[in-house]
Amino acid sequence: MQMDKRKRLLIEWLQGVFETDDFSCEPASSDASFRRYFRVILGDESYVVMDAPPAKEDCTSFIAIATLLFEHGINAPQIFHQSLEKGFLVLSDLGSESYLDYLNDETADERYGDAVQALHKMHNLPVTKLDIPLYGSGLLQQEMGLFDEWFIDKLLAIELSAAEKATLTAIKNLLSESALAQPQVFVHRDYHSRNLMLTMKNNPGVIDFQDAVVGPITYDLVSLYRDCYIDWADEKIYAWLDVFLQQRKEQGHVDEFDKTQFYQWFDWMGVQRHLKVLGIFSRLFLRDGKPGYLNDIPLTLSYVVNICRRYEALTPLAALMDKHHIVSKFEQQQKERVLG
């Protein structure tokens, strides 16, 4: 199998890098891309090795951003050895305990407090000097297009009328404009509980940042607080946002927006992100054979519907979803898949 060939190639490379074959190399995790991770134990040292097939993945961005974050005091993996040609990186081991495994009502304030301190450091990075893409209208629209292509059309087999497509386009334009109106900062772009590792020092460990962009200030906050893998009450979320804004003031930022504007930016940013995620979860199932992500669609879908009902400008999208019984249609599909 191709994956076995990759692991054999990896072990041969590691033998050269470490100048020994006296180490273990066991699967650590995989993600929604073609990357895999192995945990390598060499004597008393533990490393994580990334396997990113060069034909499928480019490690250049990961290396540049990991270095940038680490140099600015963010607990990103250090890179000890690398081969862009082969697609292998030897990284520091940030452990195997993700935030998701240790988040509850008792721990959330402390865990998220640490995560937001790391976010402040990211937001203070000099974006004009960063060689990363802009989160412009084209990318925002492309992401939202995954919703109608993969979730509405391919997963649910719903055919929208021309008028409904126009409604969806109008909503997407509003969401894009809202994103572009915000202060633009370094955006991790996947800053959620599965990509934050619980560490003893400089918590959290931050991973999966290779798709970072310069974009809206609320993006990583909404990834964190309206996480597709864990649900929090709105009262908690807005209280955490208040703390974030207060901390910005204490750091000397003079923001030209008020709290109400910030809440709306946050809410609308969440709709943009969650439309994208609904498309991605559907694509992971239909194209990549990864059905587990379907279990995360109900929470993600509820975010979209609930926020759209709160804002008059977004209610046409909620109405469209109600008209096609999208929530119940997905639930019925899931039942049928379980029953086989």
N, C-alpha and C positions, 0 to 999 in steps of 0.2 A: 504493500500500500504506500501511497505517496507520503502520508504522514509519518510512517515508519522510516522511510528514506530520509526525511527531514531530521528526525531524531538521531539517526545514525550519523548524519553529517554534522549535527550539532555536537554530539559526543566526541567525534574526531577533532572538531575545532577546539572544544574545551580542553582536550588532552594536550593540544599544542599550546593553548593560552596558559594553562596551569602547570604545564611541564610535568604532568603526572596523570595516571588514570585512576588514582585512589580517591574517587569522589562518587557520591550518589547523585542521580538526576531523575527526579520524580515530577509528574505533572502537578502544577500549582493551581492554574486556572486557565480559562479561555475567556474570550469576550465576544461581542457581537460582530467583530471583524474576522479577518483571517489570522490574527495573531494568537499565539499560544504562549503560555508561561510555564517555566519549570523551576523548581526549587533545587538548588545544587548545594550539597553539604560537602565541604572540603575541610577536614580536620575540625577545628572549632568554629570555622566561619560558615555563614549561610549567605547565599546569593540567590537572586531571582534572575533567570535568563529568559529574555524575550526571543521568541522565534517568529519572525515576520518575513514570510516568503517574499523575496524582492520583486517577483512578478505581480504580487498582489498588494504589497504594502511598502511604503517608503519611510525609512527610519529617520530621515534627515530632520524633519520637523520635530520629532520626539526628542532627538539629541539636543537640538538648539533650545527648545523650550525647557527641557529638564535642567539644562545648564543655567539658563536665565533664572528660573525659579529658585534653584538651589543657591545661586549667588546672592539672591535677595532675601534669604532667610526663610524660605518656604520649604517644607519638608518633602521635597520631591526626590526620587531616587538619584543617587550618584551613579555615574557611568564609569565602570572600571576597565572594561574591554569592549571593543566593538568591531564588527565587520559589516559594512554596508553592502559589500559585494555578496556576502552569504545571507545577510539579513538576521544577524545574531547580535545581541547586546547582553553583557553581564552587568547587572544592576545591584545596588544595595537592597537588602531585604527589609521591607517595611512591615513584615509580618503577615499573618493570615486572618486577622480579626478586623473585619470591616465595620464601619459605623452601623450598618443595618442590623448586625448581630447583637448590638449592645445599646440600641436606642429604645428608651421607654420614657414614661412621664417623669421618672425620677432623674434620669441621666440627660435628658434632652437639652436642658438649659446649658449645662456645662459643655456637652459635646458640641452643640451648635455655636456656643460662645467661642470655642477654640477654632471652629471652622470659619467663623466670620472674621476672626483676627487674621487668619491666612488670606481671606478675601480682601481685607483692607490692604494688605501688602501687595496683592495682585493689582488692586485698583490704583495703587500709587506708582506702579511701573510706568516709565516714560513711553507712552504709547506712540508718540511721534517718531521714536527711535527704534520701534520694534518691527522686525521684518516678518510680520504675520499678516494674513489677509484681513481686509475690512469686512465686517458683517453688513454688507450693503443690501440694497433692495433686491438685487438679483438672487443672492443666496437665501435671503429670508423667504422670497416667493418660491424659490425652487424647493425649499424644505416643506413649505405648506402644501405644495403640489403633491407631495407624497400622500397626503391625507385623502384627496379625491382619487388619486391613481390606485393606491394599494388598499386603502381601507374601504372607501365607498364602492369603488368599481370592482376591484379584484376579489376582496374578501367578502363583502356583503352582496355583491352583484346588483347594486342599485344603479339605475341609469337616471341621471339628473336631466331635467329639461333645460332648455336654453336659458329660461328665466332663472331657474335655480342656480345654474352655473354663473350667471351674472351676479346673483346675490352673493354667492361664495367669493367671487372675484372682488366685489366691493368690500366685503368683510376683510379679506386678506390685505387689501390696500390700506384699510384703516389700521390694521395691526402692524403692518410694515412701517407706516408713517409714525405710529406711536413709538416703535422701537428706535427709529432714526432720530426722533426728537429728544431722546435721552442723552445725558452725558455719556461719552464713549470711552470705555476703559478696556483693560485686558479682560477677556472673557475665556474662562477655562472651557466652557461649552458642554460639559457633562459632569457638573459639580454636585454629585448626589451621594447617597449613603453607601452605594456599592463601590464608589471610587475614592472614598475617604477611609484610610486605615487608622485604627486606634493604636497609637504609639505612646511609649512611656515618656519620650522626650520630644519636644516640639510638635505636639499633637495638633492636627492630624497629619498622617502621611498622605500625600496627594498623588494620585496616579491618573492615567488615561487622559492626558492633557494635550495630546499631539494635534488635535483639531482646533486649538485655540485661535481666536480672532480678536480684533479690536471691535467692540460692539457695545450694546446697551448695558448700563450699570445694573439693571434689575435682573439680567438674564441668569447669572449664576445663583442669585438669591432665590429665584423662583425654582431653579433646579433643585436647590437645597431644601426649601421649605414646602414646596408642592411637588415633592418627590414622587415618582411613579411607583415606588416600592413601599412607601409608608405614608400614612395619612395623619394629618394633624388638624385640630380644630382651628378655625379662622381666628378666634380670639388669641390663641397662642402665636399664630403666624404674624398677625399685625403688631402684637406686642414685641416680637423679635425684630420686626422692621423698625419699630420706634427706637429700640436699642441701637440698631445699626445706624440710624440717622443721628442719634445723639452722639455716638462715637465719632462719626464724621465731623461733627461740630467741634468736638474735643480735640480732634486732630488738626483743626484749623481750616477745614474746608468751608467755604462760603457758598452754599448752594442757592441757585436762583429759583428753585422749585419748592413748593410747600408739601406738607405731608399728604394732602388729598391727591395732588398730582402724582406724587410718588406711588401711592397705593394703586392708582389707576394704571400707571405704567407697569407696575408689578403684575396686576391682574391680567392686563392685555398681553403682556409678554408671555404669561403662562399659557394663554390660549394659543399664541403662535407656536410655542414650544410643544404643547401637547397635541396640536394638530399634526406636527411633524412626527412626534413619537408614535401616534396611532398608525401613521403610515409605515414607520420603521418596524414596529412590532409586527404588523401584518406582513411586511416584506420578509422579515426574518422567518416567519412561518411558511409563507407560500414559496419563496424563492430559495431559502437557505435551509429549510427543513428543521427549524428550531421552534417547536410548538410551545415551549415553556413561557415565552413572552406573551402569549395570548392571555395568560392568567393575570397579567398586569394591565390589560386593556380596560376592564371595568373602572378602576380607580382613575386612570388617565381620562377616560371618556366622561366620568362624572365631573372632573375639573372643568372641562370644556363647557358642558351643558350648564353647570351651576353659575359659572362666571358670566356666560353669555346672557343668562336670565337677569343678571344684576344691572346690566348696562343697556340702555335703550338702543344704542347704536349697534349692539351685537345681538339683539334679540332675533333678528331675521335668521341667524345661523341656528339658534336654539329651535326656532319654529320649523326650519327645514329638517332638522334632526327629529323633531317630534312627528312631523308629517310622515316621514319614512320609517317611524318606529325603530330608529337605529339601535337604541339600547336593548329593546326586547328582541330585535332581530339577531343581534350579536349573541345575546344570552341563549336564544334558541339554537343557534349554530353550535355553541359550546356544548349544550346538552347532547346534541346529535353526535358531536365528535366523541364525547365521553362514552356514549352508548355504542359507538362504533358503526 
